Amino acid sequence: MPNPSKEQQTLVEQLKQVAQGLGETFAPFCEVVVHDLLHAEHAIVAIHNNLSGRQEGDPTTELGLARLADDSYAQVIANYANQFADGRQVKSTSIGIKDSKGHYVAALCLNVDLTHFATLQNMLGRFASTHDAVGVKESLDPPGADGIRQRIDQFAARLSSTPRTLKAPERRALINELREAGSMEVRRAMEIVALHLGVSRATVYNDAK
């Protein structure tokens, strides 16, 4: 492919600035990615709020290849169902950027991790729920399995991440936080944590050392 023109390079560089602004605005729920379609094999040149685990220098997607093959391909595809490699459900929007000759140069992609909102919905539902107080016994025991999962989700959200993409140092910090909150005293706490993080119990035991 010919070397990109100055106009094409400028479009990509300006799109990076747009992506940074969107990433900062919609953190931590939305991953924002810039694809340089003129270098399809290593198209990703910017990624903010990394939820998918991809890296700069990774290739473009099938959608990017489709735009390269056909300048008449839809320029805006909004709110389509997608998923990350680990199965998390995603709502995506892809916006193609053309140069003055009508050729695709780049793409801006927004990927919203819907699991964040499912967790938030559950939390709001629990907060808003009320029960008849007759016969209720108060308990100050540490939170159960739901409480552990919520703490994990909150910890990951603070890092603009998700439970299943936490790195080892982050998992160790999480375990310490759970321990300080008394959550690790809950029956089968190690198993609950392992399942929510998508790792083995052995990994959790090792992180807890």
N, C-alpha and C positions, 0 to 999 in steps of 0.2 A: 504494500500500500504506500502511495506517495507520502512524503513528509507533510505533516499538517501545516496549513497556512497560518499566518499570524492571526487572522480573524478566528480561525478554529481554536487555536491555543488560548486566545483571549476569552472565548465563550466558555471553555472548560475551566479556566481560572476563576472567572466570575461565578460560575455555577458552584464552585467550591465555597465561595463566600456565602451564597444563598444557603447551601447545605449546613454550614456551621451555624448560621442564625436559626434555621429550623430545628437543628439538633439541640441547641441550647434552650429553645422555646418549649419543645415537646419532650425533653428528658423527664423521666427515664423510660417513658412508654413507647417511644417511636425511634426506630433505627433509621438513619438517613444516609443514603449511599449515592456517591457520584461515580458513574461509569464513563470512562473515556472510550467511546466506541471506535475511535480510530486506532486503538491498540487493544483489540478484543481479547487477546490471550492474557493480558495483564491489565484489564480495564479498570478495576477499582482503584481510584486515586484518592478517595476520601471516604471515611466511614465514621459516623458519630453515633453514640449510644449503641455500641456494638452488641446486638442481641443474637445475631446469627452465628457468631464465631468465625466469620470470614475476615480476611486481612487485606490491606492495600497490596496490590499486585496480583490478586486473584482474578480469574477470567470473568467475562461478562456472562449473563444468563441467556437462556433460550430467547427471551424477549429481546435482548440486545442484539442477538444474531439476526432475529427476524427483521428488526429495523434496518440493520446493515444491508440486508438482502433486498429490502423493498422500501423506498423512500415514501411510498403512499401508505405504509403501515400506520395504524392509529397513533397519533402523537400523545394523547392522554388516555390512559386506562386506569380508572379509579375504582378503589374499594373492591378489588377482586380477592377471592379466597386463595390463601397461600399457606405454606407451612415451612418451619425451619427443619433442619436436618434431624433434630431429635423428636420431631412430631408435634411441637407446639403449634397451635393454630394462629394464623396471622392474617391481618387485613392489609393489603398492599395497594399502593398507587404508584404508577410509573409514568413519568413525563419525559418525552423525547425532545431533544433540543436540536434544531436544524440551523445550518449556516445560511448565508444569503443566497446560495444556489439551490437550497431546498434539500440538501443532503444531511442525513443524521450525523451528528458529531458527538453527542453525549446524551446521557439520561440521568434523571434525578429520581431516585426510588425511595419511597417511604414505606416502612414495614412496622405495623403496630402489633405488638405481642398481646393477643387477646387474653392470655392467661393472667396478665396483670389485672385486667378489669374483672375477670371472673373472681379473683381473690378479693378485690375491692368490693364487689357486689356482695360476696359472702360476708365480709366484715361489716358492711353497712346493714345488711339484713340482720345480723346478730345484734348489732348495736340498737337497732330500732325495735327489736322484738320485746314484748312484755308478757308476763305470765301472772296468773292469779297467785297472790302471796299466801293464800290459805295453805297451811301445812308445809310451807317451804322451810328447809333447813339451810342456814347460811354455812358456807364452807370457805375456808381460807387456804385450802390445799393448793399446790402449784397447778398451773394450767394443764389440761389434758392434751391429747393428740392434736386437736384443732388449734389450741393455743401455741403449740410448738410450731406447727406449719405456718401459722400467721406470723410468728416471730421471725421465721426463716424468710418468708416473703418480704417482710419489712426490711430486714437486714440487706437482702439482695437489691431491693428497690433503692436503698440509700446509695448503693454503688452503681446505680444505673445498669443493673445486671439482672439475672434470673437465677433461681436456686441451682439449676442444672449446669450453669456456666461458671459457677464460682471456682476459682483456682484454689490450690492447696492452702496457701497462706490465708486466703479469705475464709476458707472453711474452718481453719484453726481459730481465727478470730470469732467466727460465728459460734463455735462450740464453747469458747470461753464466755461469750455473752449469754448463751443459753444456760451455762452452768451457774453464772452469777445470778441469773433470774430464777434459779431453782427448777428450771424446766427439765434438766437432765435427771431429776429425781423421779420423774413420771415413769410408771411401769412401761417397759419396752421402748424407752426414749431413743436408744441407739437405733433400733429398727425403724422407728418413725422418721428420724432424721435421715437415715440412709435412703429410705424410699423416696422422700421428698427431694433429696439432692440428686437422686439417680445414681448413687454409688453403692458399693458393697458395705456391709456392716464392718468388715475388716478395715476398710478405708476410714470410716468414722472413728473406730477405736484408735487407729493410728493418729488421726488428727487430734484426738482428745488427749494424747499423751503429753 
